[in-house]
Amino acid sequence: MRAAVYRRPGRAAEVLEVVEIEVPEPGPGQVRVRIATSGVNPTDWKTRAGFAGRTPDWFQVPHHDGAGVVDAVGDGVTGLQAGQRVWLYLAAFHNRYGTAAEFAVVPAERAVPLPDGASDDLGACLGVPALTAAHCLGGNPAALAGRTVLVAGGAGAVGHFAIELAKHAGARVVATVSSDEKRALAEKAGADFVVRYTDADAARRIRDFAGPVDRIVEVALGANLELDMAVLGAPGAIAVYAAEGELSLPVGEFMKANTTLEFVLLYGVSPERLAAAIQWTSDALAHGALSALPVLPHGLDEVVRAHEVAEQAPTGKVVLRVGAH
């Protein structure tokens, strides 16, 4: 099969190549998926670049997320069968075969049925962003009904799905963005109120519209801390899913408000909470409540360029179209 691989961390142009490798066989508890589309997340290019501090012991096919069709199942697999459309998450986590290839072999629990009405592009966009969003929202849609959620970075991959999942759960959603283009995307996703986080009166406008916020899905706690403190209710919760380095926190103020502060990295989420995020995402998907950000498509042979584009944090989602689309 044709696959993008790297054998050492480094710049995309220096370490990524498309080669022919053997089609892997699924072992017990695994499925093999013929890949249609492969999403490129920040965690994918950062791992390839060496930020994770890991070197592949042989080769690594990158990318956690994707969509395709189950091609073969290993012993002991139930609930999935050949010919079934699926979306994949964390495919490359402790696994050589990510989704930037014609086939991937993954643990069966990382392949989730993809409804007929959902496109392969949408399937490739789900994975890490959607599950991170669901977890940051608390993992329980019933608990969000009637609540107010602030989504920082509402036009980003996680922010986009946080808006859609929260609206599906019956929450009122406020989003912050940095431009008019991103405002339009957040509004299209369903945000009830969108404001530029750089506006001097952003906090006042949010409070005037929504009153105190119950939960914040935060991409940049350091940059947004003052705004978050000004709009968060007591008690309230902030879930942070991106790292910024060192940060000083007003612990006393958080204590007075009984604020819950959670730092989220999907790799370390418990199986129970991950299952809850998958269920919520699947339910929303089945109801047609989820959509893809504008897709920036590339072919498998363009994987180097795809990584270079993803590194620039574009508006939209970089997707490799590997197989039939």
N, C-alpha and C positions, 0 to 999 in steps of 0.2 A: 504494500500500500504506500501511497505518498503521504508524507508527514513532515510538518515543520519540527525541527529538533534543535536543541543546543546542548553542548557538552560541557560548557563552563559558563559562568556568569560574565556579562559584559554588555557592551553596546549592541543594539539590535543588528546593525550592519556587519558587526564583527563576529557574532556568535550564532545567529539564526541562519538556518539553511533548510531547504526542502529536499528531502531524500526519499529513496525507496527503502522501506523496512518490511519485515515480515508482519503479516496480519496476526495480531495476538489472539490467543484462544482464551475464552472465559473459564476461570476456575470455579470451584464450588462457591456459591453465593454471589457470583458475578454475572454481568450481562455484557454482551458486545453490541455496540451501537454503530450503525452506519451513519456517519455525521453529515448533516445537511448544512448547519451553520454553527459558528463558533464565536462567542462573544469575547471581547478583550477588555478586561477590567484593570484598574490600577494595580491590584495585587499581582496580576499576571506579569505585567512589564517590570514591576519592581522586583519580583523574584528573579526574573531573567537577568535584570541589571545587577543583581547581587546584594540588594538591600536586605534580603533574608539571611545572608551569610551562609548559604548552602551551595555546594557544587554537586551536580548529578554524579552518581557513581558509575554511570555508563552514558546514557543520554536522557533527555527530558523532552517530551512533547508538551508544550505549554497549553495553558488556558483551562480554567475550571468549568466554564459554562458553555452550553451548547444545546442543540436540538437535532433530532434524527429519528431513526427507526431501529428498534431492537432487531438485531441480526441473528443472535444466538444467545442461549441462556445456559448457565452452568448448573451443576447439580444443586438441588436444594432450593432453587429459586421459585418462589410462588408469586402470583399477582402480576407477572409480566410474561409476555410471550412474543415470539418472533412476529414481525410485522406491525408491532404496536409503536405508535409515535410517542416520544418521550422528550422531556427537557432534563438536562443534566446540571448538577451543581457540585462544586468541589471535586471535579473529576481528577484533577492533578494533585490532590492532597494525599501525600504518602503513596503516590501512584505514578508510574512512569508515563502512562498513556493519558494525556490530556486531550482536549477536543480539537486541537489544530492538526487534524489528520483525517483521513478517509474513514477510519474506524477508531473507536476507543473502547477499552475494556474497563469497567468500573464496578465497584460494589453495587449490588442491585438496589440498595436503598437510596443511592444517589441518582437513580433514573426514575422520574416521576411522569405519569401519563400526561400527555399533551392533548387537549381537546381538538377535535377536527376544525373548529372555528378559529383556532389560534395559529398564526403563521409561524414558520420556522424562524423568522427574524425575531418575533416576540419570544419564542422559546429560548433563543440564544441570549436575550436580554435579561431573563429572569434570574435564576441562580443566585449568586452572591448578593447582587443589589436588592432583589425582592425579599430574600430571606433575612438579610440584614435589616431592611425596613420593617418587616413584620416583627422581628425580635425587638427592635428599638421602640416599637409601638406597644410593647408589653406582651405580645404573643396571644392575646385573648381579645378577639374583636367584640365580644359581648360587653366587655368592660369599657370599651371606648364609646359606645352609643351615647349620644348626648353630650360628650365631652368636647373640649377644645384643644386642638393640637397645633403647635407651631412647628413647621418644617423649615429648617434653615437650609438654604441651597435647594430650593424647590425645583430647579431645572436639572439637577444632577441625577445620576442613575439611581442612587438610593432615595434621594428626595422625591423623585418622580413617583416611584412605587409607594413611598410613604404617604404621599397625597392620595393616591388611588386606593390604597388599602384602608386608610383612615376613613375616606368617604364611603367606601363599601361597608364599613362597620357602623356608619351612622354618626360619625364625628363631624364637628365643624373644624375646618382647616384654614389656618393662616400660613402663608409661605413668605419667605424672604428670598430675594434674588438680587442680581447685580446689574441687570440691563433690561431694556424693554423687550428684547428678543426672548430673554429667559422668563420675563413676566408672562408673555404670551404662552409659553410652554407650561408654566405652572397653572395658569388659568385653564388651559386646555385639559390638563390632568384633573381638574375639578376643584382647585383651591377656591375657597369662598372669598378670600381677601389676600392680595399680594402687595408687598411693599418692598422698596429697595432698602436693604439693610444699611446703606450708607446715608440715607436721609436723616437729617438731624432730629426730625420729629417721628421717626419710625416707631419708637416705643409708645408714644402718646397715641398715634394712629391705631396701633394694634390694640391698646387698651380700650380706646373709644369704640372700636368695632366689636371686640370679643370679650372685653373684661379680662379677668385673670385666666391665664393659660394653664391647663392641667398637665400637659406633657409636651416636651420639646425633643425633637429629633435633630441632633446637632452635628454638623460637619466641621465646625471650627470654633471650639469652645473659647479659646483665648480671644479671638477677634470679636466674638459675639457675647462675651460674658456679661458686659454691662447691660446690653439689650435684654438678654435672657433674665437677668436678675430683676429688671424693671417690669417684666410682663408675667413672670411665673407666679402662679398662685401658691397658697400655703394650705395643705401640703401640695407639692408638685414633684415632677420627675423630669430629669434630663438624661437622655441616652446619647452618648458620644461615640461615633463610629470611625473617626479619623484622627490620626495623631499629628500633633504640632510641635512636639518637643516639650521643654520644661514650661511649667505654668504655675502661677500662684493663685490659690483659691481663697475666697472669703469664707472660711470654714464657719466662723461664728454666725454669719448671715444665713448660711445654708442650714445650720442647726436651728436657729430661731424659726425658720420657715418649714422645718421638717422636710427638707428637700432630699429626694432620692437621686443620687448621681451614679450613673452606671456607664462603664466603659465597655464597648462591645467589639469583639473580634470573633467572626463567625467560626473560625477554626476551633475555638475553645468553648463554644456553646454546648450545653449538655444535650445528650440525645433526646431527652424529653422535650426540652424547649425548642430544639431544632425541629422535631416532629410537629410541634404546635405551629411553628412558622410555616412549615411545608403545607400543613392542612389549611391554614388561613389563605396562603397564596393559591393553592389549588381551588379552594372554594370561590375565591374572587375571580380566578381565571375561568372557571366553569360558568360563572354568571356574566362573563364578558366585561368585567370591571377593570381589567388591566390592559394596557397598551404599551407599545414600544415608543421610546424616544425616536426622533429622526435618526434613521440608520445611515451610517457612513460605511458603505459596503466595499470590501476588498476580496480578491481571490486568494486562494491558498498561496500561490506564487508571490503574492504581494505582502506576505506576512511581515517582512522587515518594515515596509512603509506603514503597514497597519499599526505596528508598535510605535513607530516614530510619531504618527498622528495621535495615538492614544496618550503618549507622553506629554502632549501639548494641552491636555485637558480640554478637548473640543466640546462644543455644544452638540449633543447627540451621542450616539453609541457606535463605536467601531465594531463591525461584525465581519468575520470571514465567511464568505459563501463557498463552502467546500464541495458539497454535492448538489444534487438536483434541488432546485429552489421553486 
